[in-house]
Every structure is written in C-alpha cells, then in structure tokens.
Amino acid sequence: MRLQQLRFDGGLPISRLASLLACDASNVTGLVDRLGSRGLILRREGAHDRRVTEIFLTPAGLDLRTDLKLEF
C-alpha cells in the first residue's frame, strides 16, 4: 500500500486509493484492514457523504511514513 497517498490531516476515499493503485476498491479493503489492525490508519465516514469511507493516517502511520522517507 502506498502510505505516501495518505495524509494525517485529511482523508482519502478508499475509491480514490483504489484508483491510484489501479485496482478495484474491493481489493483495497483487505489492505486497509491490515493497516488498521496495525494501528497505522483509521477509517471514517466521509465528511460530505456518509456512503464514502475515508482513510486517515494515525500518528503511528505518519511516523512510519516519515521513517520510510515517503514524504511528499
């Protein structure tokens, strides 16, 4: 998964991440589940549309992204 696509202060819809990864959103769900179980991301309902799930970096996810030098 591309942690550099995620931000700490703003969410990324799962559908957008799937598009960036050139795969179906259903394939991204397993990746998101694994990152969430490790405390690296959070899922939240979209701010403007409850049907949209957005993912956000946690402080631990931000630290990992920084450690891996994936800043953008």
N, C-alpha and C positions, 0 to 999 in steps of 0.2 A: 504494500500500500504506500502511496506517496504522501508522507506526512507533510511535505512542503506544500501540499494543496490545502492544508487545514490551517486555520488561524485560531488564536486563543480568544480574540475579542469578537469574532464573527463566525457564524455558522456556514457550513457548506451543505447544500442539499445532497442527499445520497444520489439522486438522479444526476446531478452535476458531476459528482465524483465518478460515477459510472461512465459518464460521457468522456471525462478526462482520461480514464483508464481504458476506454474503448471496449467496454463490456456492458452487459445487462445489469440493471440495478439489483436484480435478484442475486447475482454473483457477488456483489459488493456487501450484501448483508452479512455473510459469513465472516468476511474480513473485519467489518465493523464490530461484529460480536466479539471476535478475538481481541481486537484492540481495546474494546470496552472492558472486557474481563481482566485485562492487564492494567486498567486504570489510566489508559492513555487518551481516551476520548469519551465524550458524553453524547448521548442522543437527546434531542429536544424537539418538541413540536415547533413547527415553523412560526415565526412571529406574525406573519401576514396570512398564513394559510395552514390551518390545523392538519390538513391532509399531507403536508410536506414534513418529512423528518430531516432535521439538520443535525450535523455532527460538528462538535467543537473539540479542540484540544483541551485537555486538562493541564494544570501546571506541570504534572509529570510528563505529559506528552510534549509540551513545549520544551522542557529540559532535554528530553531525548532528541527532539529535532535540532536543538542548538548543539548538543553534544555531537551529533552526526554532521554538523555544519550544513544543514539543509535550509538555511535562512534564504529568504527571497525578498 
